[in-house]
């Protein structure tokens, strides 16, 4: 290898080592804010540290990441129809979410940020085609939220019937772990 190529290779390696860490996120870790309760005082919101167990919230709880608040409002089972049937041993569900931008700049949201993780650890994406029994006509699309903006919408999934450990997970950071933080679906 010529001297010129070695110098170019070394410079390229140095640039990659300098640039790649800058591509990482400087966002605050995810936290959970529980539903307000009149029976007990508000408990401080837990924060995920690298050595802690990921957050698993309940239906009605709000997860917060980098000034974005996402609340799992409800989970409903959905009957199949004559044309759209789930895989054997599975059922359709629809999750209803509310996303709020509490920050001072525009943020993106996308249904692909959400997944279902089974009790056995299988992580799956949203269901592309829901049966005609879904009539709410409120599918969550992708978009942007201005500061203070909010959006509500539904995402459909297939889950294993009777999986009491199934979770809806939220991966707002493309570099994050898809199964790290979420809500128990209560199935």
SULHUPE-V319056 format. One record per backbone hydrogen bond with DSSP energy under -1.0 kcal/mol. CO is the residue of the C=O (numbers start at 1). NH is the residue of the N-H. E is the energy in kcal/mol with one decimal. If there is no record, write none. Layout:
co=[CO & CO]
nh=[NH & NH]
e=[E & E]
This chain:
co=[2 & 3 & 4 & 5 & 6 & 7 & 8 & 9 & 10 & 11 & 12 & 13 & 14 & 15 & 16 & 20 & 30 & 31 & 33 & 49 & 55 & 57 & 58 & 61 & 62 & 63 & 64 & 65 & 67 & 68 & 69 & 70 & 71 & 71 & 72 & 74 & 76 & 84 & 87 & 89 & 91 & 92 & 93 & 94 & 95 & 96 & 96 & 97 & 98 & 99 & 100 & 101 & 107 & 109 & 110 & 111 & 113 & 115 & 116 & 117 & 118 & 122 & 124 & 131 & 138 & 143 & 145 & 146 & 149 & 151 & 153 & 154 & 155 & 156 & 157 & 159 & 160 & 162 & 163 & 166 & 167 & 168 & 169 & 173 & 177 & 181 & 182 & 183]
nh=[6 & 7 & 8 & 9 & 10 & 11 & 12 & 13 & 14 & 15 & 16 & 17 & 18 & 19 & 20 & 23 & 48 & 64 & 62 & 52 & 182 & 184 & 61 & 72 & 33 & 70 & 31 & 68 & 102 & 65 & 100 & 63 & 73 & 98 & 60 & 96 & 94 & 81 & 90 & 161 & 159 & 78 & 157 & 76 & 155 & 73 & 74 & 153 & 71 & 151 & 69 & 148 & 145 & 143 & 113 & 114 & 171 & 169 & 124 & 167 & 121 & 118 & 116 & 134 & 154 & 109 & 107 & 149 & 101 & 99 & 97 & 140 & 95 & 127 & 93 & 91 & 163 & 164 & 166 & 185 & 117 & 183 & 115 & 176 & 180 & 170 & 57 & 168]
e=[-2.1 & -2.3 & -2.2 & -2.7 & -2.6 & -2.6 & -2.5 & -2.3 & -2.4 & -2.5 & -2.4 & -2.4 & -1.7 & -2.6 & -2.6 & -1.2 & -1.8 & -3.5 & -2.8 & -2.2 & -2.0 & -2.8 & -2.4 & -1.5 & -4.2 & -2.8 & -2.8 & -1.7 & -3.0 & -2.3 & -2.7 & -2.9 & -1.1 & -1.9 & -3.1 & -2.6 & -2.5 & -1.8 & -2.2 & -2.6 & -2.6 & -2.5 & -2.3 & -2.4 & -1.9 & -2.3 & -1.3 & -1.9 & -2.7 & -2.1 & -2.8 & -2.2 & -3.0 & -2.2 & -1.9 & -1.6 & -3.5 & -3.3 & -2.8 & -2.6 & -1.9 & -2.6 & -2.2 & -2.0 & -2.8 & -2.5 & -2.2 & -2.9 & -2.9 & -2.9 & -3.0 & -3.1 & -2.7 & -3.5 & -2.4 & -2.6 & -1.7 & -1.3 & -1.3 & -2.5 & -2.7 & -2.6 & -2.0 & -2.8 & -1.7 & -2.7 & -3.6 & -2.6]
